Amino acid sequence: MTVHTNQETRRCTFTVCDQGFDVAAEDLTITTDEGLRMSVIWVDGYKVPITEDEADTLTVAGAVDGRRHLMVTEPGSVI
């Protein structure tokens, strides 16, 4: 899935489960999903995995950046 961001209008469009969304970037919060080990946004109850490039673009457009860095905490960690 790809998130398209219009920097002029600061709105994001994407499709999840055949449902289209058009959301103001400022209404989105980007978080880190430890299980997926990637950034996600939540929209209407849907968890939407996004790339780090998309996350950066969304923050420039006004989304809240709630990401955190994952670090190795135990031997054998995949991180």
Secondary structure as the mmCIF struct_conf table of DSSP 4:
data_model
#
loop_
_struct_conf.conf_type_id
_struct_conf.id
_struct_conf.beg_label_comp_id
_struct_conf.beg_label_asym_id
_struct_conf.beg_label_seq_id
_struct_conf.end_label_comp_id
_struct_conf.end_label_asym_id
_struct_conf.end_label_seq_id
STRN STRN1 HIS A 4 ASN A 6
TURN_TY1_P TURN_TY1_P1 GLN A 7 ARG A 10
STRN STRN2 ARG A 11 VAL A 16
TURN_TY1_P TURN_TY1_P2 CYS A 17 ASP A 18
STRN STRN3 GLN A 19 ALA A 24
HELX_RH_3T_P HELX_RH_3T_P1 ALA A 25 ASP A 27
STRN STRN4 THR A 29 ASP A 33
TURN_TY1_P TURN_TY1_P3 GLU A 34 ARG A 37
STRN STRN5 MET A 38 VAL A 43
TURN_TY1_P TURN_TY1_P4 ASP A 44 GLY A 45
STRN STRN6 TYR A 46 ILE A 50
HELX_RH_AL_P HELX_RH_AL_P1 GLU A 52 ALA A 61
TURN_TY1_P TURN_TY1_P5 GLY A 62 GLY A 62
STRN STRN7 VAL A 64 ASP A 65
BEND BEND1 GLU A 74 GLU A 74
TURN_TY1_P TURN_TY1_P6 PRO A 75 GLY A 76
#
